[in-house]
């Protein structure tokens, strides 16, 4: 509790009182680096040493640890309701500071908070808030009320560009205490596949229909960069499955059969359920673990449903910038 109180004091001092909102900062500006640096310093000095070792173990592909849940962290004093568009305007930025700090501490000192240019049309490029909305058809995955299949974020990108670490922070648990974030270890998936199926999945024989929320006018899902052929198994045990399984296609019968076997293997692999309470933070390696979410049993669309904030992290040099 003493460590938490110290961390809370440090974070509140610069996330509530004397800090410019990270949502208004230029993502390549020194101010965002300053904000993240102060947040990381406050968290690191108060974080238990064994907890830091658990975070760093996420980068060890042989380690049994696939995810870390952090509780008892400082929280924003006020979490307002979300508007009809799912936007949530907080008067403080404690969760932003926590997410940035915990994510970058997983890979000291090279792990950096990053964003993706493909998301800027519907999201802040670094901190993305998701809360369920009734218009599921043309919205991003975090805003759906239906179940999310196990997937890898930014799966269409190669490992050297896609997020390494993903951090989810629960701004608000919402009404549904049963909804869970689900995790599947890639090693359990690959172990269920034959050698021949793995060989096919490692070949660029698959493409993805463009998600509806990213389609441009006149695009029926078959235009743009998403149609670039890609493998679904990168290396020996990094599964690159999209959130919408129906959008993934094989170019021939052999590829289609391998895709079906992969999806069957994911569905039969052990599933871990994580129930996030207010202020909890979930950290995992995006290339080692598939994640999803159970369906909401209770959702009211009144602005006080479950709200999560997400941050992406990967190894980047200072000169490379934060937007990929």
KEKE-3310 file (N, C-alpha, C; in steps of 0.2 Angstrom, whole numbers, plus 5000, padded with zeros to 4 digits):
npx = (5004:5010:5019:5010:5003:5013:5016:5004:5003:5014:5010:4997:5001:5007:4998:4986:4986:4997:4999:4999:4986:4989:4982:4981:4993:5006:5011:5024:5031:5041:5034:5026:5035:5040:5030:5027:5040:5040:5029:5033:5044:5038:5030:5039:5048:5040:5035:5034:5049:5048:5037:5041:5050:5041:5034:5045:5047:5038:5043:5051:5050:5050:5046:5034:5025:5012:5004:5001:4992:4989:4985:4977:4982:4985:4971:4961:4953:4940:4929:4920:4904:4902:4900:4888:4896:4905:4915:4926:4929:4940:4945:4957:4973:4978:4976:4982:4995:4998:4996:5006:5018:5018:5018:5030:5039:5040:5050:5063:5077:5071:5058:5044:5029:5018:5009:4997:4996:4985:4974:4971:4960:4949:4953:4962:4980:4988:4982:4969:4952:4939:4922:4906:4895:4879:4880:4886:4891:4899:4911:4925:4934:4935:4923:4912:4898:4896:4904:4922:4932:4947:4962:4976:4982:4984:4987:4990:5002:5020:5030:5041:5035:5022:5013:5022:5020:5004:4993:4980:4969:4957:4946:4933:4923:4909:4892:4892:4897:4902:4908:4923:4940:4949:4962:4973:4986:4999:5007:5000:4991:4998:5004:4994:4993:4997:5013:5013:5002:5007:5018:5011:5004:5014:5017:5015:5000:4987:4975:4966:4950:4946:4943:4926:4926:4937:4936:4936:4926:4916:4923:4922:4928:4938:4949:4964:4978:4976:4974:4986:4996:4999:5007:5000:5006:5019:5036:5039:5029:5020:5005:4995:4981:4966:4954:4941:4936:4930:4934:4946:4955:4960:4970:4969:4962:4970:4976:4965:4960:4970:4968:4956:4959:4968:4959:4951:4960:4963:4951:4949:4960:4966:4958:4960:4952:4950:4944:4942:4943:4938:4951:4960:4974:4979:4992:5001:5010:5008:5012:5014:5002:4985:4971:4954:4937:4923:4905:4895:4884:4876:4872:4870:4871:4871:4881:4888:4893:4906:4922:4937:4954:4967:4984:4998:5014:5031:5048:5058:5069:5074:5074:5065:5052:5035:5023:5018)
npy = (4994:5006:5008:5009:5021:5030:5029:5033:5046:5052:5049:5056:5069:5073:5068:5072:5085:5094:5092:5092:5085:5069:5065:5076:5079:5080:5065:5063:5072:5080:5082:5071:5061:5065:5065:5051:5046:5052:5045:5032:5032:5034:5023:5012:5014:5010:4998:4981:4971:4957:4958:4966:4957:4947:4954:4957:4944:4941:4942:4931:4918:4905:4904:4900:4910:4919:4930:4945:4951:4966:4973:4985:4997:5015:5025:5034:5048:5052:5044:5048:5046:5038:5045:5045:5041:5033:5039:5045:5057:5060:5070:5068:5059:5047:5033:5032:5036:5024:5013:5017:5016:5003:4995:4999:4996:4982:4978:4985:4994:4997:4995:5003:5014:5013:5018:5015:5020:5016:5016:5029:5035:5032:5032:5038:5039:5033:5029:5020:5019:5008:5004:4996:4998:5000:4999:4988:4983:4992:4995:4996:4983:4983:4989:4981:4971:4958:4942:4941:4932:4922:4930:4939:4955:4967:4957:4956:4962:4959:4951:4960:4972:4972:4974:4970:4969:4970:4981:4981:4992:4993:5005:5005:4993:4991:4985:4971:4958:4946:4946:4942:4944:4934:4921:4912:4901:4902:4891:4880:4879:4877:4864:4856:4854:4846:4842:4844:4853:4864:4868:4872:4883:4892:4897:4911:4911:4916:4928:4943:4950:4967:4975:4981:4994:5000:5002:5011:5022:5013:5002:4984:4976:4970:4977:4986:4986:4975:4964:4958:4944:4933:4923:4912:4907:4912:4909:4897:4897:4908:4913:4921:4926:4934:4945:4944:4929:4925:4933:4929:4921:4907:4904:4893:4876:4868:4878:4883:4872:4870:4882:4880:4869:4875:4885:4876:4870:4881:4883:4872:4873:4875:4888:4903:4913:4930:4941:4957:4970:4986:4997:4988:4981:4972:4963:4956:4946:4950:4943:4930:4926:4923:4933:4936:4940:4936:4936:4950:4948:4957:4973:4990:5002:5015:5024:5019:5007:4993:4999:5000:5004:5004:5000:4999:4991:4990:4985:4999:5011:5027:5037:5032:5035:5035:5031:5019)
npz = (5000:5003:4993:4982:4986:4985:4971:4966:4971:4963:4950:4950:4952:4940:4930:4932:4938:4933:4919:4902:4891:4885:4874:4866:4862:4850:4842:4840:4847:4859:4871:4873:4875:4886:4895:4895:4900:4913:4919:4918:4926:4939:4940:4939:4950:4961:4958:4962:4962:4958:4950:4940:4934:4929:4920:4910:4907:4897:4885:4883:4874:4878:4891:4904:4907:4900:4901:4911:4924:4932:4947:4959:4955:4953:4949:4938:4945:4941:4930:4916:4908:4892:4876:4862:4851:4857:4863:4876:4887:4898:4913:4918:4916:4921:4918:4905:4908:4916:4907:4897:4905:4910:4899:4892:4901:4900:4891:4894:4889:4876:4872:4866:4866:4853:4838:4824:4808:4800:4809:4813:4808:4815:4828:4842:4839:4848:4861:4863:4865:4869:4869:4871:4857:4848:4834:4826:4814:4806:4813:4824:4832:4846:4850:4848:4853:4852:4854:4852:4842:4845:4842:4833:4835:4822:4813:4800:4797:4796:4808:4812:4812:4817:4833:4848:4862:4870:4879:4890:4898:4911:4911:4916:4923:4920:4918:4916:4924:4920:4908:4899:4895:4884:4882:4872:4871:4859:4857:4862:4851:4840:4843:4840:4827:4811:4804:4790:4789:4796:4788:4776:4782:4784:4772:4760:4757:4759:4761:4767:4768:4768:4783:4787:4794:4789:4776:4761:4751:4740:4740:4741:4750:4744:4740:4741:4753:4761:4754:4751:4749:4763:4776:4789:4799:4807:4808:4820:4830:4830:4828:4816:4816:4810:4818:4813:4808:4796:4787:4782:4769:4759:4745:4737:4737:4745:4754:4760:4766:4776:4783:4789:4797:4806:4812:4818:4827:4835:4841:4849:4858:4875:4884:4892:4904:4908:4920:4921:4933:4939:4935:4933:4924:4910:4903:4889:4877:4860:4849:4854:4860:4857:4858:4864:4867:4877:4874:4878:4891:4897:4892:4890:4883:4888:4891:4902:4901:4900:4898:4890:4888:4876:4873:4861:4859:4854:4850:4846:4839:4844:4834:4825:4827:4833:4826:4815)
capx = (5000:5014:5021:5004:5002:5019:5015:4998:5005:5018:5006:4992:5004:5008:4993:4980:4987:5001:5001:4995:4983:4992:4977:4981:5000:5009:5014:5031:5033:5045:5030:5023:5040:5041:5024:5028:5045:5038:5024:5037:5048:5034:5028:5045:5051:5036:5033:5038:5054:5046:5032:5045:5053:5036:5033:5050:5047:5033:5047:5054:5045:5050:5043:5027:5021:5010:5001:5001:4987:4991:4979:4979:4986:4982:4966:4958:4947:4933:4928:4914:4901:4904:4895:4885:4901:4910:4921:4926:4933:4942:4948:4964:4976:4981:4977:4986:5001:4999:4997:5012:5023:5019:5020:5037:5044:5041:5056:5067:5074:5069:5051:5041:5022:5018:5002:4997:4993:4978:4969:4970:4953:4944:4955:4969:4985:4992:4978:4963:4946:4934:4916:4901:4891:4875:4881:4892:4893:4905:4914:4931:4933:4934:4916:4907:4895:4896:4910:4927:4936:4954:4966:4982:4981:4988:4990:4992:5009:5025:5032:5045:5031:5016:5014:5024:5016:4998:4991:4973:4967:4950:4943:4926:4921:4903:4887:4892:4903:4904:4912:4930:4945:4951:4969:4975:4994:5000:5010:4995:4987:5003:5005:4988:4993:5002:5019:5012:4998:5011:5022:5007:5002:5020:5018:5010:4994:4981:4973:4961:4946:4947:4937:4922:4927:4943:4935:4935:4920:4916:4927:4918:4932:4943:4953:4969:4984:4974:4974:4993:4996:5003:5006:4996:5010:5026:5041:5037:5023:5017:4999:4993:4974:4962:4948:4935:4939:4927:4937:4953:4954:4965:4970:4967:4959:4975:4977:4958:4960:4975:4965:4951:4962:4971:4954:4949:4965:4962:4944:4950:4965:4964:4956:4960:4947:4952:4939:4945:4939:4940:4957:4965:4978:4981:4998:5003:5014:5003:5014:5014:4996:4979:4966:4948:4932:4917:4900:4892:4877:4872:4875:4864:4872:4869:4887:4892:4895:4913:4926:4944:4959:4972:4991:5003:5021:5036:5055:5059:5074:5071:5073:5060:5045:5030:5018:5020)
capy = (5000:5012:5008:5011:5028:5034:5029:5037:5053:5054:5049:5061:5075:5075:5066:5076:5092:5099:5089:5092:5079:5065:5064:5082:5080:5077:5059:5063:5078:5079:5082:5064:5057:5068:5062:5043:5045:5053:5040:5026:5033:5034:5016:5008:5014:5008:4991:4975:4968:4951:4960:4968:4951:4944:4958:4955:4937:4940:4942:4925:4913:4898:4905:4898:4916:4922:4936:4947:4955:4970:4976:4989:5002:5021:5026:5041:5049:5052:5041:5050:5042:5038:5048:5040:5038:5029:5044:5046:5063:5060:5076:5066:5055:5042:5026:5033:5035:5018:5009:5018:5014:4996:4992:5001:4992:4975:4977:4990:5001:4998:4994:5009:5014:5015:5018:5013:5025:5013:5017:5036:5038:5031:5032:5041:5034:5029:5027:5018:5018:5004:5003:4993:5002:4996:4999:4983:4981:4996:4998:4993:4977:4984:4992:4976:4968:4951:4939:4942:4926:4923:4934:4943:4962:4969:4951:4956:4964:4955:4951:4966:4978:4971:4975:4965:4969:4974:4982:4983:4994:4993:5011:5004:4986:4991:4981:4964:4955:4939:4946:4940:4944:4927:4921:4906:4901:4899:4884:4875:4879:4874:4857:4852:4854:4841:4845:4847:4859:4870:4870:4876:4889:4896:4900:4916:4908:4918:4935:4946:4955:4973:4976:4987:5001:5003:5002:5017:5022:5009:4996:4979:4972:4967:4982:4989:4982:4969:4958:4956:4937:4932:4917:4913:4905:4915:4906:4890:4897:4914:4913:4928:4925:4940:4945:4941:4923:4924:4937:4926:4917:4904:4905:4887:4871:4866:4883:4883:4866:4871:4887:4876:4865:4880:4887:4870:4870:4887:4882:4866:4874:4878:4895:4906:4919:4935:4946:4964:4974:4993:4999:4982:4981:4966:4964:4950:4947:4949:4938:4924:4924:4925:4936:4938:4942:4933:4940:4953:4946:4963:4979:4995:5007:5021:5027:5017:5000:4992:5003:4998:5008:4999:5003:4994:4992:4986:4988:5004:5016:5034:5040:5029:5038:5031:5029:5014)
capz = (5000:5003:4986:4978:4988:4982:4964:4965:4972:4958:4944:4950:4951:4933:4925:4934:4939:4929:4913:4896:4889:4880:4868:4862:4860:4844:4844:4839:4850:4865:4876:4874:4878:4893:4899:4896:4904:4920:4921:4919:4932:4945:4941:4940:4957:4966:4956:4965:4958:4955:4945:4934:4931:4926:4913:4906:4905:4892:4879:4883:4871:4881:4897:4904:4908:4894:4902:4918:4927:4937:4951:4964:4952:4954:4944:4937:4950:4938:4923:4914:4903:4885:4871:4857:4847:4861:4865:4883:4889:4905:4915:4920:4911:4924:4914:4899:4911:4918:4901:4894:4909:4911:4892:4891:4906:4898:4887:4896:4888:4869:4871:4865:4864:4846:4835:4817:4803:4798:4814:4814:4805:4820:4835:4844:4837:4854:4866:4860:4870:4866:4873:4866:4853:4845:4827:4826:4807:4803:4819:4826:4836:4853:4851:4847:4859:4851:4856:4848:4841:4847:4836:4835:4833:4817:4811:4793:4797:4798:4815:4814:4812:4822:4840:4852:4868:4870:4886:4890:4905:4912:4914:4919:4922:4917:4921:4915:4928:4918:4902:4900:4890:4883:4880:4870:4870:4852:4858:4862:4845:4835:4845:4838:4820:4808:4801:4784:4790:4798:4782:4772:4785:4784:4766:4759:4753:4762:4761:4771:4766:4771:4788:4785:4797:4786:4769:4758:4747:4734:4742:4744:4754:4740:4737:4746:4755:4765:4749:4750:4752:4769:4780:4795:4804:4806:4812:4822:4834:4830:4824:4813:4814:4811:4823:4809:4805:4790:4782:4780:4764:4756:4738:4734:4741:4750:4759:4763:4771:4781:4787:4793:4802:4811:4816:4823:4833:4840:4845:4854:4863:4881:4884:4899:4904:4913:4921:4923:4937:4938:4935:4932:4918:4907:4898:4886:4870:4855:4844:4857:4863:4854:4863:4861:4872:4877:4872:4883:4893:4899:4889:4890:4878:4891:4892:4907:4899:4900:4894:4890:4885:4874:4870:4858:4861:4851:4850:4841:4840:4846:4828:4821:4828:4836:4821:4810)
cpx = (5004:5017:5016:5003:5007:5018:5009:4999:5009:5014:5001:4995:5005:5003:4987:4981:4991:5003:4996:4992:4987:4988:4978:4988:5001:5012:5021:5035:5037:5040:5027:5029:5041:5036:5025:5034:5044:5033:5028:5041:5044:5032:5034:5048:5047:5033:5037:5043:5052:5041:5036:5048:5047:5034:5039:5050:5042:5037:5051:5049:5045:5047:5036:5022:5019:5006:5002:4995:4989:4985:4982:4983:4982:4977:4964:4953:4940:4933:4921:4910:4903:4898:4892:4890:4906:4916:4920:4931:4935:4946:4955:4967:4980:4982:4981:4994:5003:5001:5004:5018:5024:5021:5028:5042:5044:5047:5061:5074:5072:5062:5047:5033:5022:5010:5003:4993:4986:4973:4967:4963:4948:4946:4961:4974:4988:4988:4971:4957:4941:4928:4911:4897:4886:4876:4887:4895:4899:4909:4920:4929:4931:4927:4911:4905:4895:4903:4916:4931:4944:4958:4972:4980:4986:4991:4992:4999:5014:5027:5037:5041:5025:5018:5017:5020:5010:4996:4984:4971:4960:4948:4937:4924:4914:4898:4888:4898:4906:4908:4919:4934:4948:4958:4970:4983:4995:5003:5005:4991:4992:5004:4999:4988:4999:5008:5017:5007:5002:5015:5017:5005:5008:5021:5013:5005:4987:4981:4967:4957:4946:4941:4933:4923:4933:4942:4934:4929:4921:4920:4922:4922:4938:4948:4958:4974:4982:4974:4981:4993:5001:5002:5002:5000:5017:5031:5038:5030:5020:5011:4996:4986:4971:4957:4942:4938:4936:4930:4944:4951:4960:4965:4968:4964:4964:4976:4970:4958:4964:4972:4960:4954:4965:4965:4951:4954:4964:4956:4945:4956:4962:4963:4956:4956:4950:4947:4942:4941:4941:4947:4962:4968:4980:4987:5000:5006:5009:5005:5014:5007:4990:4974:4959:4943:4926:4911:4897:4885:4872:4875:4869:4865:4870:4875:4891:4893:4903:4917:4934:4948:4965:4979:4995:5010:5026:5043:5056:5065:5071:5070:5068:5053:5040:5024:5021:5015)
cpy = (5006:5013:5011:5019:5032:5035:5033:5044:5056:5054:5055:5068:5077:5072:5069:5083:5096:5096:5090:5085:5075:5064:5070:5083:5077:5071:5059:5069:5076:5078:5075:5060:5059:5065:5054:5042:5047:5047:5033:5026:5032:5026:5011:5008:5011:5001:4986:4972:4961:4952:4962:4962:4947:4948:4957:4948:4936:4940:4936:4920:4906:4898:4903:4904:4918:4928:4938:4952:4959:4974:4981:4995:5009:5022:5033:5042:5050:5049:5043:5045:5043:5041:5043:5037:5034:5033:5045:5051:5063:5067:5075:5061:5049:5035:5027:5032:5028:5013:5010:5016:5007:4993:4993:4997:4984:4973:4983:4989:5002:4997:5001:5009:5017:5015:5016:5018:5022:5014:5024:5039:5037:5030:5036:5036:5030:5026:5026:5016:5014:5003:5000:4998:4998:4995:4995:4983:4985:4999:4994:4987:4978:4987:4987:4973:4961:4948:4940:4935:4927:4925:4937:4950:4964:4963:4951:4959:4959:4956:4958:4972:4978:4972:4969:4964:4973:4975:4984:4985:4995:5000:5010:4997:4986:4986:4973:4961:4949:4940:4946:4941:4937:4926:4913:4906:4898:4892:4878:4874:4875:4866:4853:4851:4849:4845:4848:4853:4865:4872:4874:4883:4894:4899:4906:4914:4911:4926:4937:4951:4961:4974:4982:4993:5004:5004:5009:5016:5018:5003:4990:4974:4969:4971:4984:4984:4976:4963:4955:4949:4937:4925:4918:4910:4908:4912:4899:4891:4904:4914:4920:4927:4932:4939:4942:4935:4922:4928:4935:4921:4913:4904:4899:4882:4869:4871:4883:4878:4867:4877:4884:4872:4870:4883:4882:4869:4875:4886:4877:4867:4876:4886:4898:4912:4924:4940:4952:4968:4982:4995:4994:4983:4974:4967:4957:4952:4945:4944:4931:4921:4927:4927:4937:4940:4938:4938:4943:4950:4952:4970:4984:5001:5014:5025:5024:5009:4999:4996:5001:5003:5003:5003:4997:4996:4987:4989:4993:5009:5023:5037:5038:5032:5033:5028:5025:5014)
cpz = (5000:4996:4982:4980:4985:4974:4962:4966:4966:4951:4944:4949:4944:4928:4927:4935:4934:4922:4907:4893:4884:4873:4864:4860:4853:4846:4843:4843:4857:4871:4878:4877:4885:4898:4900:4901:4912:4923:4922:4925:4939:4946:4943:4947:4962:4964:4959:4960:4954:4949:4939:4930:4927:4919:4908:4903:4899:4885:4878:4880:4874:4888:4898:4905:4901:4895:4910:4919:4932:4940:4956:4962:4954:4948:4943:4942:4947:4931:4921:4910:4896:4881:4866:4852:4851:4864:4873:4885:4896:4907:4917:4915:4915:4921:4908:4902:4913:4912:4898:4898:4909:4904:4891:4895:4905:4895:4888:4892:4881:4868:4871:4863:4857:4844:4828:4813:4801:4803:4815:4812:4810:4827:4836:4842:4842:4859:4863:4865:4866:4871:4869:4863:4849:4838:4826:4819:4804:4808:4821:4831:4843:4855:4850:4853:4858:4853:4850:4848:4843:4841:4838:4832:4828:4814:4803:4792:4799:4805:4817:4813:4816:4829:4844:4858:4867:4878:4886:4898:4905:4915:4918:4918:4919:4921:4921:4919:4925:4911:4903:4894:4890:4880:4878:4868:4863:4852:4858:4855:4840:4836:4842:4830:4817:4805:4794:4784:4792:4792:4778:4775:4785:4777:4764:4754:4755:4762:4765:4768:4770:4776:4786:4788:4794:4779:4766:4753:4741:4734:4745:4748:4750:4737:4743:4748:4759:4760:4748:4753:4758:4772:4786:4801:4803:4811:4814:4826:4835:4825:4822:4811:4815:4816:4819:4805:4798:4785:4779:4775:4761:4749:4734:4739:4747:4756:4763:4768:4777:4786:4791:4798:4808:4815:4821:4829:4838:4844:4850:4859:4869:4881:4891:4899:4910:4914:4924:4927:4936:4939:4934:4925:4916:4902:4895:4879:4865:4850:4847:4859:4858:4859:4860:4867:4871:4876:4878:4885:4895:4896:4888:4886:4881:4893:4898:4907:4900:4896:4895:4886:4883:4872:4867:4859:4857:4851:4844:4844:4841:4839:4823:4821:4831:4832:4816:4804)
residu = (UNK:UNK:UNK:UNK:UNK:UNK:UNK:UNK:UNK:UNK:UNK:UNK:UNK:UNK:UNK:UNK:UNK:UNK:UNK:UNK:UNK:UNK:UNK:UNK:UNK:UNK:UNK:UNK:UNK:UNK:UNK:UNK:UNK:UNK:UNK:UNK:UNK:UNK:UNK:UNK:UNK:UNK:UNK:UNK:UNK:UNK:UNK:UNK:UNK:UNK:UNK:UNK:UNK:UNK:UNK:UNK:UNK:UNK:UNK:UNK:UNK:UNK:UNK:UNK:UNK:UNK:UNK:UNK:UNK:UNK:UNK:UNK:UNK:UNK:UNK:UNK:UNK:UNK:UNK:UNK:UNK:UNK:UNK:UNK:UNK:UNK:UNK:UNK:UNK:UNK:UNK:UNK:UNK:UNK:UNK:UNK:UNK:UNK:UNK:UNK:UNK:UNK:UNK:UNK:UNK:UNK:UNK:UNK:UNK:UNK:UNK:UNK:UNK:UNK:UNK:UNK:UNK:UNK:UNK:UNK:UNK:UNK:UNK:UNK:UNK:UNK:UNK:UNK:UNK:UNK:UNK:UNK:UNK:UNK:UNK:UNK:UNK:UNK:UNK:UNK:UNK:UNK:UNK:UNK:UNK:UNK:UNK:UNK:UNK:UNK:UNK:UNK:UNK:UNK:UNK:UNK:UNK:UNK:UNK:UNK:UNK:UNK:UNK:UNK:UNK:UNK:UNK:UNK:UNK:UNK:UNK:UNK:UNK:UNK:UNK:UNK:UNK:UNK:UNK:UNK:UNK:UNK:UNK:UNK:UNK:UNK:UNK:UNK:UNK:UNK:UNK:UNK:UNK:UNK:UNK:UNK:UNK:UNK:UNK:UNK:UNK:UNK:UNK:UNK:UNK:UNK:UNK:UNK:UNK:UNK:UNK:UNK:UNK:UNK:UNK:UNK:UNK:UNK:UNK:UNK:UNK:UNK:UNK:UNK:UNK:UNK:UNK:UNK:UNK:UNK:UNK:UNK:UNK:UNK:UNK:UNK:UNK:UNK:UNK:UNK:UNK:UNK:UNK:UNK:UNK:UNK:UNK:UNK:UNK:UNK:UNK:UNK:UNK:UNK:UNK:UNK:UNK:UNK:UNK:UNK:UNK:UNK:UNK:UNK:UNK:UNK:UNK:UNK:UNK:UNK:UNK:UNK:UNK:UNK:UNK:UNK:UNK:UNK:UNK:UNK:UNK:UNK:UNK:UNK:UNK:UNK:UNK:UNK:UNK:UNK:UNK:UNK:UNK:UNK:UNK:UNK:UNK:UNK:UNK:UNK:UNK:UNK:UNK:UNK:UNK:UNK:UNK:UNK:UNK:UNK:UNK:UNK:UNK:UNK:UNK:UNK:UNK:UNK:UNK:UNK:UNK:UNK:UNK:UNK)
# end
